[in-house]
Amino acid sequence: MQLPPLPEINHPKVQALFQKSDQELVTLFQRHPDAGQYFAAVFCRYGQVLYTLMSTATRSPVQSDYLFVKTWEYIYHEMRSLDLRAVTPKISLQSWLINIAAMMINRVDLPLVEDIQYSLTETPPVLWCYLNQALNQLAGNLRLVLLLSQTFKWSPARIAAYLQAEGENVSANDTRQLLNEAYQALDEALPEDIREIYLAKTLVTA
């Protein structure tokens, strides 16, 4: 199955890295945690290989996409400390990635199709990884209202009612303000190049 067109594939910041070796990309990724273009370049180089593996190992495209993004999320964290020169026996980055994919295929307990909310075209795996990293940096109240709004599609009035039931003295207008603060904080927590590649430098506010 063909990986759908995603924004990073044709972006100049990522295309400028296509001549870099695998080792160079891994090293740059590790040395510059505030930049996302190096991880995006690795994804562009090997995304199709892993997507094909996921597609043949699952029963539905929805499960394939979910497994695909969870695999890249795992790769994102593991690659931070990856030293291919220390791996025994010696393997290439491609072999390491395929081994990770095989492990995830065998170990991940996939949800039912109807329980999966993830959309590959709406949130490409690289953006997913950096969004989760940014979300983890938000204050608890900002993260909560953002997740209730975006994940559960709650209105500001419903979020306010929930917070009131938890003992918070907030109105729907207060919730709208919190949401705007959350979007602003999330925008600032994302690497600049990730905003440029995926979000045109700005997030849509509530």
Secondary structure, 3 states (H helix, E strand, C coil): CCCCCCHHHHCHHHHCCCCCCHHHHHHHHHHCCCCCHHHHHHHHHHHHHHHHHHHHHCCCHHHHHHHHHHHHHHHHHHHHHCCHHHCCCCCCHHHHHHHHHHHHHHHCCCCCHHHCCCCCCCCCHHHHHHHHHHHCCCCHHHHHHHHHHHCCCCCHHHHHHHHHHCCCCCCHHHHHHHHHHHHHHHHHHCCHHHHHHHCCCCCCCC
